[in-house]
Amino acid sequence: MNVETTSWRRDGIEEVPVDETVVVVRRRRRRNIIIAVVAVVALLLAAVFLFGGSGEEPAKAPPKGAAGGQAPVVSVIVPGRQQVGRTITATGSLAARRDMPVGIPGEGGQVTRVLVEPGQWVGAGQVLAVIDRSVQSQEAAQLAAQVQVSQADLRLAQANLDRAQRLLPRGFVSRADIDRLTATRDAARARVQVAQAQLNATRARIGRLDVRAPTAGLVLERNVEAGQVVGGGSGALFRIAAGGQLELLARLPQDDLARVSVGMPAIVTPVGSEQNYQGQVWQVSPVVDPQTRQGEARIAVPYNRELRPGGFAQATLETGSVTAPLLPESAVQSDAQGNFVYIIDNDNKVVRRNVRIGEVSDRGMSIVEGLNGNERVVLAAGAFLNPGQRVRPERARTN
């Protein structure tokens, strides 16, 4: 068999023939050695990270029956049952409890003066704006003169009747003359009453040219300016919050609305403010919106300069308390099926448990359905677990 050879030469050394097959074998051997060394190093690094990288004691042997490999360690808590306050939180808009629009009670005309501005307090019957009454004043003067003429006619008719009655016993006048003079006197008296009624009606119309506050309260809007011509179709010229009382129109889900009753105290906090205001539920909506399944609770709030109608606020209502397990938010997960937690059974296997959340506060989430409080609940890292997986539970420390 022919064997190829390769000549090698170094400085000062003559060429030595080398078998080509030997060279190939040596190269393969060197490559295999390098691969083996890299694999050993990788195994050593993996072992360091798994068993000695955190500086903790070596992990104990896996539980009996574990299907190969090390079971992960998970922190668990046993929540027990605690007294949890049942709190309802709702948001809504502030508005006047009794929003009273004020318009033109009379025939209207040109506005000559506007006497109030938004934000001012007004009393019942206070004049808010004045409308020009020059024409009506002339009519009133004319009617007043007519009253005087009618009164003069009445005095004359009464005097004629009195003279005739004195002459009747002497036979100078007849009974028919007395009846005629009496009718003249009565007609004159009626004309006086008609003229007086017309004068009073005109004066009443003049009085209605003053736009007055129907009740005491806070002026919310002014929609009129001096020089503007207004009438019955001009709409509301002013809006007044009767008594200055405000309310929060809080929208609540149907189940929360069922727990709210009239007279329940509430704490109202305007958005952007740290100040709280004490309020009280004065009306609960008897119907629920069929689209949103929400109803409205109206919370009365006393007047305060910091509260402005149209603003946004939050209301907190205490509806009693309930005894239930309390979990941190890290223990509760959710998916398309709803809220759930992972618990560890007696075989140290992960079990999914669907739950229903009650009140949520800074203390945690109350679980009103799904747990009795004696389970070992996975505290965190539930997203990395699967139902049926075997783990090593460790009781978490609680403050």
MIROFI-281665 format. One record per residue (C-alpha): x, y, z. Coordinates in steps of 0.05 Angstrom, whole numbers, plus 32768, in hexadecimal, padded with zeros to 4 digits. Example, Ala and Ser with C-alpha at 12.3 -4.5 7.8 and 13.67 -1.06 7.14 Angstrom:
80F67FA6809C81117FEB808F
***
This chain:
800080008000801A80447FED802080758026802880BE801A805C80E1804180698129805280AD8147805C80B68175809880F281A3809F810681D180D7813F820180DA818081DA80E0815D819780DC81578170809D8114815B808280F3811E80A280BD80F8807C807A80F480A4804080C78096800180F080817FD280C080A57FF680CC80E67FEE811680DF7FA2811080D47F9B80E281117FC18113813C7F95814D81267F56812781367F718113817A7F82815B818A7F3C817281767F1A813D81A07F44815181DC7F2F819A81D47EE6818881CF7EEA815B820D7F0C819382357ED681C682207E9E819582347EBE818982787EC581D382857E7C81DF82727E6581A882A17E8E81C582D97E71820B82CE7E2A81EF82CD7E3881CA830E7E52820A832E7E138231831B7DE481FB83327E0481E583737E37821783897E2D825A83657E01827C839B7E2E826A83D57DF5824283F67DFA81FC84127DF681C383E07DAF81B283CE7D91817583EE7D81813783C77D43813B839E7D03812183BE7CF480D883B87CD080CA83777CE9810883537CED80FD83097D36810D82FE7D5A814E830E7D55817F83477D0F8197835D7D0C81E3835F7D05820683A27CC7823483A97CB2826283E17C6D825583FD7C40827684317C05825D84597BD8829B845A7BA58286848F7B6782B284957B6582FB84A97B31833184B57B31835B84767B0B839B846D7ADD839B84317AEA83DB840B7ACB83F483CB7AF1842583A07ACE844C836A7ADD8487833D7AB084BA831E7AA3850383107A92853A83417A52856183337A20858E835679EF8565837F79B78593836879CC85B68328799985ED831D7997861182D9797D865982DC795D8676829E792E86AF828A78EC86AC82B078CD86E4828778CA86FE824079148711823F7938874A821E797D8769821D79A9875A825979C3879B827979EA877F82B47A06873D82CD7A11873F83187A3386FC83297A6E86D283137A7B868683167A938671835B7A6A86A483817A37869383B679F186AF83AC79B386B183D7796D869C83C6794C86D3839C798C86F9838F798F871D834D79C086FD831D79B4872782DE7989876382CA7964876A8287795287AD8268790C87C3827D79048808825E78C787F4823578A687CF826E78B2880A829C788C8839826D7853880882697850880682B5784F885282B878158854828677EE882082AE77FA884682EE77DC888482CE77A0885C82B87796884482FF7795888C83167761889F82E07736886482F4773B8877833D772588BF832C76E988A3830676D88878834176DA88B4837176AD88DC8343767B88A3833C767A88998387766E88E38394763488E58362761588A98383761C88C883C975F9890983B375C188E3839275B588BA83D075AF88FA83FA757C891683C9755388D783C4752988E384037516892983EA74FC890E83A9752E8931837B754988EF835F752888AD8351753C886783657550885A831D75828893832075A08873835E75A78830833B75C8885182FF75FA88778329760A883883527619881183127646884A82FA766B8849833C767487FD8339768E880082F176C18836830576D8880A833F76E187CF830F770A87F982DF7737880C8319774287C28329775087B182E0778387E982DA77A487D5831C77A9878C830577C887A182C377FB87CC82E9780C879283187815876382DD7845879382BB786C879C82FB787087508303788C874A82BC78BF877F82CD78D28758830B78DC871982E1790F873E82B7793E873582F2796086F082EE796086D88336797E869C835A79488669836A796F865183A779AE866083CD79EC863E83B17A2C864283897A2D865F83437A4C862B83157A43864B82D17A33868F82B27A1B868B826A7A0586D3825E7A27871682527A0F875E825679F18775821479D9872F82027990872781ED797086ED8211792B86CD82107906868F8223792E866481F27972867C8208797D86428237799D8646827C79C18687828A79DF866D82CC79EA862A82EF79E78627833B79FB85EE836A79C385F1839D79E185FA83E27A2685F083C47A1E85A583CE7A46857783A17A44852D83927A7084F883747A4F84CE833E7A73848C834C7A6B8453831B7A6E840D83397A6A83C6831F7A2983A2832C7A44837783657A6383B383897A2483DC837F79FC83A783A57A2883B383E27A1D83FE83E479E3841D840A79C88463841679EA848484527A2C845E844B7A68848C84597A9C849684237ADF84B8841C7AE784E283DD7B2B84F483C27B31852283857B63850E83507BA58532835B7B96854283A37BAB852183E47B71853F840A7B378512841D7AEF852884267AB98505844D7A7B84F584267A3D84CA842A7A1684A083F979D284C183EF79B9849B83B379C68457839379B1844D834B7976841C8346798B8406830079CB83E982E279E583FB829D79D883BC82727A1683CC82487A4B83D7827E7A2883B282B87A3683EE82E37A0B841A830F7A13845E832F7A19847183787A1284BB83887A3D84D383C27A2C851683E17A68854183F37A65858384197A7D85C183F57AC785CF83F47AEE85FF83C97B1D85C783B47AE4859E83977ACE85B383527A948598832A7AAC857282ED7AEB855A830F7AFF851183187B0184F1835C7B0784AD837F7AD9849383B67AE9845E83EA7AB0843C840D7AB7840C84487A8383D584437A9683AA847F7AC9837384877AD4832A84747B0082F2848D7B2A82D684547B7182C284417B9E82FC842E7BD482F383F97C08832283DB7BFF833583937C3B830B837E7C1582CB83917BD982D883657BDB82CE831A7BA782D482E37B9B82B9829E7B6082AF826F7B3E828282A27B4282B582DA7B6B82BF83197B90828583387BC8827283687BF88236836B7BF6820C83AA7C2381D283BE7C01819183D17C18815C84017C43813B83CA7C67817E83BE7C478185837B7C2D81C6835D7BE181CB83597BBA820483397B81822183627B50825383447B3E828B83747B1182C883787B2F830983907B0B833583C17B28837583DD7B6B838E83C57B9383BD83F27BDA83CC84077BD8838F84337BCB836183F97B91833C83D77B5A831A83FD7B4482D883E07AF982CF83E97AF4828E83C47B23825483B47B4F825183F37B42823F843B7B84825D84547BA7821C84667BC7820E84227C10821884117C0C824F83DD7C46825E83AF7C5D82A483C17C7E82B883807C9B829D833F7C5A827883307C62828A82E77C9D825A82E27C77821F82FF7C4881ED82DF7C0F81C582FF7C28818083147C71819683197C96817D83587CB881B383817CDA81BD83C47CAF81EE83EC7CD0821C841F7CA78245844F7CB1828F84437CC082BD847C7C8882EF848D7C91833084B1
***
